[in-house]
């Protein structure tokens, strides 16, 4: 056996401890903990990158769990600003395809309830229609007997018909659009006389019917569509039909009241689009801007405001999120 030299066989650990006797010893598990952290951190990131839908599912868990179909999830995602381009980052071709995966992966304790079937019009619907006829009846009756307050009453009743349907647009100033609509209607009645205010009030009833028909038709198309683009293609003709029908009804109301058609029809259309957009939760900024434009004292202001608001309505009301069930 070869003899061992004590100088060469001395271990290096005691020598290192001899040099650092006064230095505090490191905790025995610190290196293990650091190593475990270094080992677990890289494994977490690839898992999230490999399953990007999981983070989205966690972020919108409540929406996905209470949805009755994938299209409701698609409408909710669209309302949160997720577009088809954003869906591509989640490895899907569009929002609807992403919503289908979210719907399939959402845990549910029980089978989702079926979508409510359309019910025939009941007493509440007839009561709402009767309330919509009140502004025109009040204004026309007051004007027929020569009351001086017929114009202000028609203005107040017309603006109340905008507030009444509910679901105002979001924003910091909830009554801004309604105040501007009152200013536009009052300014028009001051410029063109009581006949114009009466004509606008008479158009409230047909506007209620056409708005209710558009709402029901859009809901039916939302339930029947299989993609967001499909829904947009289906709802735009419905919107143009409602706008055309209301324009004809407003022209007839102006003729009955004796109001100038070139002034009454654009103003009535502007108020009708305001009602539709406020009813379906559109942002108040474009609505307020169009109403403010109509306050400019030039003849072309009201038609330009109505045209601009129609363009915004086509873009806003063709989104599924504008018609999703609350």
Order of alpha helices (4+ residues) and beta strands (2+ residues): alpha-alpha-alpha-alpha-alpha-alpha-alpha-alpha-alpha-alpha-alpha-alpha-alpha-alpha-alpha-alpha
